[in-house]
Amino acid sequence: MKTNADGSFTLALREPIKALGEEIKEVSFRRPRAKVYRAMASMKDEASRVFALVASVCGVTPSAVEEMDLADFNAIVEAIGDIDPKL
């Protein structure tokens, strides 16, 4: 994972995914915003909350998150946890 000049982070995916007809080889993500936590609070289960969080901070669709290799998904979740240990 690398830190970008704007404070966001970029992670190369082990397994590229296809989203909206494009191949995605890496994702950039930002620190979670308070509104994401608010939206997550209304979700019933933890899996839905985590998927919504990853989609939001990475700026991808939930269906793109569903296509991610589990190792890539877990690496993003872990990186978000490193940014915000409260997750």
ChimeraX commands (.cxc) that place a marker at each C-alpha (Angstrom):
marker #1 position 0.00,0.00,0.00 radius 0.5
marker #1 position 1.28,3.45,-0.79 radius 0.5
marker #1 position 0.26,6.81,0.60 radius 0.5
marker #1 position -0.58,9.42,-2.03 radius 0.5
marker #1 position 0.19,13.14,-1.86 radius 0.5
marker #1 position -3.48,13.94,-1.18 radius 0.5
marker #1 position -3.57,11.66,1.86 radius 0.5
marker #1 position -5.40,8.84,0.10 radius 0.5
marker #1 position -3.96,5.34,-0.20 radius 0.5
marker #1 position -3.49,3.02,-3.17 radius 0.5
marker #1 position -3.44,-0.75,-3.00 radius 0.5
marker #1 position -2.55,-2.98,-5.96 radius 0.5
marker #1 position -5.03,-5.83,-6.30 radius 0.5
marker #1 position -3.61,-9.34,-6.45 radius 0.5
marker #1 position -6.45,-10.27,-8.77 radius 0.5
marker #1 position -7.80,-7.53,-11.05 radius 0.5
marker #1 position -11.58,-7.14,-11.20 radius 0.5
marker #1 position -13.95,-5.94,-13.88 radius 0.5
marker #1 position -16.31,-3.13,-12.97 radius 0.5
marker #1 position -18.48,-1.14,-15.35 radius 0.5
marker #1 position -16.67,-2.76,-18.27 radius 0.5
marker #1 position -13.20,-1.75,-17.10 radius 0.5
marker #1 position -10.42,-3.79,-15.56 radius 0.5
marker #1 position -9.36,-2.47,-12.18 radius 0.5
marker #1 position -5.83,-3.40,-11.10 radius 0.5
marker #1 position -5.58,-1.13,-8.07 radius 0.5
marker #1 position -7.89,0.80,-5.81 radius 0.5
marker #1 position -7.34,4.12,-4.16 radius 0.5
marker #1 position -9.19,4.90,-1.00 radius 0.5
marker #1 position -9.52,7.69,1.49 radius 0.5
marker #1 position -10.09,7.88,5.18 radius 0.5
marker #1 position -13.70,7.06,6.10 radius 0.5
marker #1 position -16.02,10.03,6.61 radius 0.5
marker #1 position -18.51,10.36,9.45 radius 0.5
marker #1 position -21.45,10.06,7.04 radius 0.5
marker #1 position -20.30,6.54,6.16 radius 0.5
marker #1 position -20.57,5.53,9.81 radius 0.5
marker #1 position -24.02,7.06,9.96 radius 0.5
marker #1 position -25.16,5.09,6.93 radius 0.5
marker #1 position -23.62,1.92,8.30 radius 0.5
marker #1 position -25.50,2.26,11.58 radius 0.5
marker #1 position -28.80,1.51,9.87 radius 0.5
marker #1 position -27.54,-1.74,8.33 radius 0.5
marker #1 position -28.60,-4.93,10.05 radius 0.5
marker #1 position -25.53,-7.12,9.72 radius 0.5
marker #1 position -21.80,-6.63,9.94 radius 0.5
marker #1 position -21.10,-7.99,6.44 radius 0.5
marker #1 position -23.36,-5.37,4.87 radius 0.5
marker #1 position -21.65,-2.64,6.90 radius 0.5
marker #1 position -18.16,-3.76,5.84 radius 0.5
marker #1 position -19.13,-4.03,2.15 radius 0.5
marker #1 position -20.69,-0.56,2.26 radius 0.5
marker #1 position -17.61,0.86,3.96 radius 0.5
marker #1 position -15.21,-0.63,1.39 radius 0.5
marker #1 position -17.35,0.53,-1.55 radius 0.5
marker #1 position -17.64,4.03,-0.10 radius 0.5
marker #1 position -13.99,4.66,0.73 radius 0.5
marker #1 position -12.77,3.06,-2.52 radius 0.5
marker #1 position -15.32,4.90,-4.66 radius 0.5
marker #1 position -16.49,1.71,-6.37 radius 0.5
marker #1 position -19.86,0.05,-6.65 radius 0.5
marker #1 position -20.92,-2.62,-4.17 radius 0.5
marker #1 position -20.98,-5.08,-7.07 radius 0.5
marker #1 position -17.28,-4.31,-7.72 radius 0.5
marker #1 position -16.51,-5.09,-4.08 radius 0.5
marker #1 position -18.36,-8.40,-4.44 radius 0.5
marker #1 position -16.08,-9.33,-7.35 radius 0.5
marker #1 position -12.89,-8.78,-5.35 radius 0.5
marker #1 position -10.66,-11.69,-4.47 radius 0.5
marker #1 position -11.06,-12.38,-0.77 radius 0.5
marker #1 position -7.37,-11.66,-0.11 radius 0.5
marker #1 position -7.71,-8.23,-1.76 radius 0.5
marker #1 position -10.93,-7.50,0.12 radius 0.5
marker #1 position -9.31,-8.46,3.43 radius 0.5
marker #1 position -6.23,-6.34,2.67 radius 0.5
marker #1 position -8.45,-3.31,2.11 radius 0.5
marker #1 position -10.41,-3.96,5.30 radius 0.5
marker #1 position -7.16,-4.35,7.23 radius 0.5
marker #1 position -5.76,-1.15,5.74 radius 0.5
marker #1 position -8.93,0.74,6.68 radius 0.5
marker #1 position -8.58,-0.67,10.19 radius 0.5
marker #1 position -4.99,0.60,10.33 radius 0.5
marker #1 position -6.25,4.06,9.35 radius 0.5
marker #1 position -9.11,3.97,11.84 radius 0.5
marker #1 position -8.60,1.41,14.62 radius 0.5
marker #1 position -12.19,1.88,15.83 radius 0.5
marker #1 position -13.45,-0.23,12.91 radius 0.5
marker link #1:1,2 radius 0.2
marker link #1:2,3 radius 0.2
marker link #1:3,4 radius 0.2
marker link #1:4,5 radius 0.2
marker link #1:5,6 radius 0.2
marker link #1:6,7 radius 0.2
marker link #1:7,8 radius 0.2
marker link #1:8,9 radius 0.2
marker link #1:9,10 radius 0.2
marker link #1:10,11 radius 0.2
marker link #1:11,12 radius 0.2
marker link #1:12,13 radius 0.2
marker link #1:13,14 radius 0.2
marker link #1:14,15 radius 0.2
marker link #1:15,16 radius 0.2
marker link #1:16,17 radius 0.2
marker link #1:17,18 radius 0.2
marker link #1:18,19 radius 0.2
marker link #1:19,20 radius 0.2
marker link #1:20,21 radius 0.2
marker link #1:21,22 radius 0.2
marker link #1:22,23 radius 0.2
marker link #1:23,24 radius 0.2
marker link #1:24,25 radius 0.2
marker link #1:25,26 radius 0.2
marker link #1:26,27 radius 0.2
marker link #1:27,28 radius 0.2
marker link #1:28,29 radius 0.2
marker link #1:29,30 radius 0.2
marker link #1:30,31 radius 0.2
marker link #1:31,32 radius 0.2
marker link #1:32,33 radius 0.2
marker link #1:33,34 radius 0.2
marker link #1:34,35 radius 0.2
marker link #1:35,36 radius 0.2
marker link #1:36,37 radius 0.2
marker link #1:37,38 radius 0.2
marker link #1:38,39 radius 0.2
marker link #1:39,40 radius 0.2
marker link #1:40,41 radius 0.2
marker link #1:41,42 radius 0.2
marker link #1:42,43 radius 0.2
marker link #1:43,44 radius 0.2
marker link #1:44,45 radius 0.2
marker link #1:45,46 radius 0.2
marker link #1:46,47 radius 0.2
marker link #1:47,48 radius 0.2
marker link #1:48,49 radius 0.2
marker link #1:49,50 radius 0.2
marker link #1:50,51 radius 0.2
marker link #1:51,52 radius 0.2
marker link #1:52,53 radius 0.2
marker link #1:53,54 radius 0.2
marker link #1:54,55 radius 0.2
marker link #1:55,56 radius 0.2
marker link #1:56,57 radius 0.2
marker link #1:57,58 radius 0.2
marker link #1:58,59 radius 0.2
marker link #1:59,60 radius 0.2
marker link #1:60,61 radius 0.2
marker link #1:61,62 radius 0.2
marker link #1:62,63 radius 0.2
marker link #1:63,64 radius 0.2
marker link #1:64,65 radius 0.2
marker link #1:65,66 radius 0.2
marker link #1:66,67 radius 0.2
marker link #1:67,68 radius 0.2
marker link #1:68,69 radius 0.2
marker link #1:69,70 radius 0.2
marker link #1:70,71 radius 0.2
marker link #1:71,72 radius 0.2
marker link #1:72,73 radius 0.2
marker link #1:73,74 radius 0.2
marker link #1:74,75 radius 0.2
marker link #1:75,76 radius 0.2
marker link #1:76,77 radius 0.2
marker link #1:77,78 radius 0.2
marker link #1:78,79 radius 0.2
marker link #1:79,80 radius 0.2
marker link #1:80,81 radius 0.2
marker link #1:81,82 radius 0.2
marker link #1:82,83 radius 0.2
marker link #1:83,84 radius 0.2
marker link #1:84,85 radius 0.2
marker link #1:85,86 radius 0.2
marker link #1:86,87 radius 0.2
view
